[in-house]
């Protein structure tokens, strides 16, 4: 018996949602296959933990905290919503991730793909 699962636009499907047999999808993209394999193996959580640690070590997290506080101070505490703060800070956050962290993450993903023979 197949169960109906709604997929979030902000989150890739997890392996137990069995998107491979979904009538909505005829074929998976390479990126989707890699994501499924990362989740199934537990490597995705390891990579996320690695990135969190590296962002803290690099001072990026503190920089983002300061940027948020400055925005709230400028606009006034009562006039700022979480959605607005995310909309304003996200582009700056993405642009300021150190290149070394991006390179390390890409290297780990490439190594995973090679070892998984994808």
Secondary structure, DSSP 4 states (H G I P E B T S, - for coil): -----PPPTTSPPPGGG-GGG-TT-S---HHHHHHHHHHHHTHHHHHHHHHHHHHHHHTHHHHHHHHHHHHHHHH-GGG--HHHHHHHHHHHHHHTS-HHHHHHHHHHHHHHHHHHT-
